[in-house]
C-alpha cells in the first residue's frame, strides 16, 4: 500500500486539538491544518492514472509553500486502491474514520466511487471533484455530498452520436465498453441521442472487464462484425490496445475514443502515434503536445509548476495538467470557505463556483456550479489525432 502525504509538521498534535472552539463540525481542520483524503490507482491496470495523484500532491505542496490557505497548510493523504472497488472501500473508511479527513478529493474510478457513494453521503463527508465523468455524480438532491469535475460521460457520448449521424449516417457502428458504470454511461448516452434508431446504427456491442489482461479478441470480433465506425469507452491501457490491435489487423474504422484516454503519454505513445492517426475524441483541456499552446500563458504557468514540483514528469501526459486544474478548483473552494471549514460550508462553496477560469482548460471552457447543478464543466470540443498532436475541429459545445 502506498501512502503519500504532504507533510505539515503536525503529526504530534493531540486528537483533542482537532476540534476548534469556534466550530464543532470542523473535522479534519485545526488552526494550522486542513486534512484532505484521496484514493487513486498507483498500481494495477489503471496505474497510468497515478500521475493525477502525484500532480494533486505537488499542487498542494505549492500552495503550502506559498503560505497555505488562510494560514492553514494542506495535509494531503493519498492512498493506493489498485483500481479495486473493495480496496477503495477499505482505504476510504481508513481516511474517514481513522485519519478523520475533512473531505475526500479527486478519488478516481467510476466503480470505485460508486462503492463509497452511499457511505460518504450517509456520513455527510464531502466527496468532491471525483475523477470520473459518470453522470450520476451530478445529483444534488439524491446525493448532496458528492460532486464530479470533468464533463459527463453520458454527455460526451451524446456528442459522438450527433457527430456520427451528421457525418457517417448509414455506416455500421460498433461499441466496445468497460463493463461497469463508466462504460454503461457511454451506452446510455448513445441510446439517449439515437433513441429507437440505436440498434439500427449500432449493430455490434461488446464489453470487457477492468481486470482483463487484453481486449485483442474483442477487437477482432468488432472487425468481423463489419463495423465501419467504432466508439470505445475504455481506460488508457485498453484504449492503447484497441488502437494497436485494430492497426495490426488492418482494420481502419472511424474511431471515437473516450476522453479519459486522450492522454498522449498514457494512451497514444504506448499504442504507437502512427497507429492512432485519425482517432477522434473530445477535449475540454488544452493538449500539452499541441504547438498551439507552446506560448500560451496558462500552459506556461503549468509548465513552470511542473519544472519546479515534478521535474521528472512527462509533459506529454495530460494527467498532470488534469491534476493541476482540478486541484486549483479545490483550492478555490477552500478559499471561498474563509474561516468556516465545516463540511457543510465546504459543500456549500463547492456548489457556488462562479465561472472559474482554469488555465489548462480550452478557451470557452470554465468551471461553474450552482446548488442545482453539480456538473462543474459542461463544455467540450471534438479533436482528431494527426500523428503528432490533436487538432481541434468544430465549435465548443455547451451541454447546457
Secondary structure by P-SEA (a helix, b strand, c coil): cbbbbcccccccccccccccccccccccccccbbbbbbcccccccccccaaaaaaaaaaaaaaaaacccccbbbbbbbbbccccaaaaaaaaaaaccccccccccccccaaaaaaaaaaaaaaccccccccccccccccccccccbbbccccaaaaaaaaaaaaaacccccbbbbbbcccaaaaaaaaaaaaaacccccccccbbbbbccccccaaaaaaaaaaacccbbbbbccaaaaaaaaaaaaaaccccbbbbbccccccccccccccccccccccccccccccccccccccaaaaaaaaaaaccccccccccaaaaaaaaaaaaaaaaaaaacccccaaaaaaaaacccccccccccccbbbbbcccccccccbbbbbbbcccbbbbcccccccc
